[in-house]
Amino acid sequence: MRKKQYLLLTMMAVSLLNGHYLLAQTQRSSNSFDSFDSDDQNGRTFNPFDNDSTKQHKEIPKGIYVWTVDQKFGDIKRVDVDTMPHLYPQTTLAMGRQMQYNTLGNNYTARQNRIFIDRKEKQQFAFTEVYDMVLKQPGDFHFTNTLSPITNLSYDNCGNKTNGEDHLQAKFATNAGKRIGLGMDLNYSYARGYFQNQSISHFGATFYASYLGDQYQLHALYSTNHQKATENGGVTNDDYIRHPELTEQSYSANEIPVILQQNWNRNDHQHLFLTHRYSLGFYQDVPMTEEERKAKEFALASALDNKKDSIDASDGTVKPDSAMLFMKREFKPVTSFIHTAELGSYERRYQAYQTPANYYGNTYYNRYNDTYANDSVFDLTNYFSLKNTLAIALMEGFNKYAMAGLKVFASHELRRAKMPMDIANDNATMGTINEHSVSIGGQLQRTQGHTLHYNALAETWVAGEDMGQLKLDGQADLNFAFLGDTVRLVAKGYFHRLNHTMYERKFHAKHFWWDNNLDKETRTRVEGNFTYEKTRTTLRVAVEEIQNYTYYGMSYTRANDTNTLLTAGVRQHGGNLNILTAQLDQKLQLGPLHWDNVLTYQSSSNEDVLPLPTLNAFSNLYLEFMIAGVLRVELGGAATWFTKYNAPDFCPGINQFAVQENGQTRTELGNFPFVDVYANLHLKHARFFLMMQNATASSFNKNYFLTPHYAQNEATIHFGVSWNFFN
C-alpha cells in the first residue's frame, strides 16, 4: 500500500511539473536551451535564439546558478550543476561514477568505497550510511537560482517486471523574484533483483528554499526518506556462479539458493536543515556582470515592444545614454551573525519471519513486547537529534586589508535513542538514552583571489558526552602559471581525536548486543594534490595514521551451503594503523579518441583490521564526436579492476559492511575486470544512454563478486534518459 502511495505521489508531482511547463509555454516564447551545463563562471547559460516569430533576433537570458552551503556556517560555494553528460550512465549505478564501490549486486543496495581516504565521516545514526547513493547530506545539496522555471525528468531502467530496475527522478527549480529560490527533488528507485529475495526500494522527497538578500540570507530544506531492502544473506554456494560444472544441477540466477528468506531492513527518516545570517556592512557601486547586462537589455527591449518605454532602439538594440545604466549597487558585508540548525528523526526496523536453524550465535531475548517469538525477529530502534550552531563572522574582502575571514562559533547537540534495554522473562522492552554535547571553535579562511586560498578550522568539545573531542582541519591551495598553463598545488591535513558514535558504543537487538567502553579514536592525515591542466594530470598522495581504529567485524561457520553461529559487532584495534595512498588521474586524447585512467595504490599496515586492495584501476576508453553539429556522442567502455583482497562481508542484522574474522571461511575477491559498454548521447536539453553492464560476466574466471557471496548481476542492458524543460 505504501509503495502505491509513493508511486501515486511521484506521478502526481511529475504531472504537476509538466502541467506547469505546458502552461508556461503558452505564456512565454518557446526557446532552446542546451542543458543545465554552463561554461560561464557564474553558472548561467543564455540562448541567442527565440522561436517566437514576433520577437525574432532577441537574446532571452535563461539559465541556472547552483551552489552548496557549508553545513556548519551556511557559506555559499558555487558548484557545477550535477547533470553533466560525461559518464552519465555510470552515475545511475551503485558502483559509482568511477566504479569504486563494493555493493551487494543489485542496484541501489548497500555500498562501501574501496578507496579508503574517500570514505565519508561516520554518522551518529549508522544504519543509513550504506545508502549514500540516494541520500545526501545538507552540505552536498544543490540550491538554485534560476532565470526561468526549470524542470528535469530522469528515468532509467533495465530488465523486466520480474527482475528489472526502475529509477524515476523529478527536479523542479524556480524563483519568486530574484532573491527567493524554490524547488523540490522527488526520487524513486526500485530494483527487483536478478537473484532471490533481493528487491530494494528507496523513496525520497526534498523541498528547499533560499533567500539571498543584501543583509539577510536563508537556506532551508526538508527531506523525508524511506528505504526497504530485502536481505538474502548471499548465495549458499559461490560455485553455482564460479564453477557451475562442479554442481549437481545448473541454475539460472533467479533459481540459485540463497541463505535468508523473508528478512528485511527498513529505514524511515526525516530531516530539517536551516541556516540563516544577518550581516552588517555598506553599499558601493560596481559594474554589472555580463549576464546581468543581457538580462537588463532584454527587459528594456521587452518594455519597448510593449510600448511601456520610449527608449531609442530603432536598430533593434538597446542604446543606453550612460554607462551608469549598467552599474549596480552591491552590498559589502563586514560582520555576520549566523545560526544553523539541523533536526533528524530516524526509525530503523530489522524484521525476519523465517530464520535458518542456528544461524545466529547469540540470542539475548526471545520475545519483544510479548510478540515476535521463536525464529521471528523485530529489532527496532529510534533516533532523534537536534543541533544548533551560533557563529559570528568577520567577512573577508570588505576592504583591501581584510585578506581573510574569521569566525568563532559554539554548537550544542542533543541526541536521543530508543532501543531494547530491559529483559525480563525472556521478553525485551524499550528504553531511552539521552546525550548532549557542547563545542566551541574558530575558522580562518581565504577564498577570494586566484593565487592562494586557505581554510583552517579548529573545534573542541567542552561539555557533555563528547567532552575532550578535538578536530583540527586545514587546507591550502596555490595556483600559478607554468609553461603556458596553470599548476595547482593543494595541501590538506587534519588531526581528529573523536569519541565514537552512539550506536558504536551501545546497540541492543535480539541477536546483537553491545555496551562498549571504547578509547577515543585518533586520526592524523596529510595529503597533497598536484594538478597540471595542460597535460590533464592529477597526482594525489596521502599518509594517515590511526590510533584505536574502530570498525565492524563478523564471523560465522559456513558448511552444508548455509551459515551458522553468526556473530558481529564493533571492534577496536589498540595499536597504530598506517595507510598510504597514491593516486594518478591521467586523461589522454588523440582527436576524437579519449582514454581516461585513475590508478590507485593503497597500503594498510594491518590487513586483518583494514583490508584494502593494493591496486584499484579505473579506465574509460571512448570516442567523442558530434553529428550534424547538435548531437554529442560518446561510444566506449568503462572498466574497473582491483587486486585480490579479503573484501568486507555484509551483515544484514546491523546493516553494515564488516571485516571477515573467521579464517576458515575468509573469502578473497578481486582480479576480475568489470566492464560496461555504452553509447552516451546528448541532444540539446536531453541526454540518454544505452549500456551493457558487466559485459564480461561470462568471461574470465566468473568471479564477479564485490562482497563475499553477493554476486553482481550478469550482463544486463540499461537504458536511461534525462530531459530538461525550460520555460
Buried (B, 14 or more C-beta within 10 A) or exposed (E): EEEEEBBEBBBEBBEBBBEBBEEBBEEBBEBBBBBBBBEEEEBBBBBEEBEEEEBEEBBBBBBBBBBBBBBBBBBBEEBEBEBBBBBBBBBBBBBBBBBBBBBBBBBBBBBBBBBBBBEEEBBBBBBBBBBBBBBBBBEBBBBBBBBBBBBBBBBBBBBEEEBBBBBBBBBBBBBEEEBBBBBBBBBBBBBBBBBBBBBBBBBBBBBBBBBBEBEEBBBBBBBBBBBBBBBBBBBBBBBBBBEEEEEEEEBEBEEBBBBBBEBBBBBBBBBBBBBBBBBEBEEEEEEBBBBBBBBBBBEBBBBBEEEEEEBEBEEEEBEBEEEEBBEBEEEBBBEBEBBBBBBBBBBBBBBBEEBBEEBBBEEBBBBBEEEBEEBBBBBBBBBBBBBBBBBEBBBBBBEEEBEBBBBEBBBBBBBBBBBBEEBEEEBBEBEEBEBBBBBBBEBBBBEEEEEEBBBBBBBBBEEBBBEEBBBBBBBBBEBEEEEEEEBBBBBBBBBBBBBBBBBBBBBBBBBBBBEBEBEBBBBBBBBBBEBBEEEEBBBBBBBBBBBBBBBBBBBBBBEEEBBBBBBBBBBBBEEEBEBBBBBBBBBEEEEEEBBBBBBBBBEBBBEBBBBBBBEBBBBBBBEBEEEEEEEBBBBBBBBBBBBEBBBBBBBBBBBBBBBBBBEEBBBBBBBBBBBBBBBBBBBBBBBBBBBBBBBBBEEEEBBBBBBBBBBBBBBBEBBBBBBBBBB
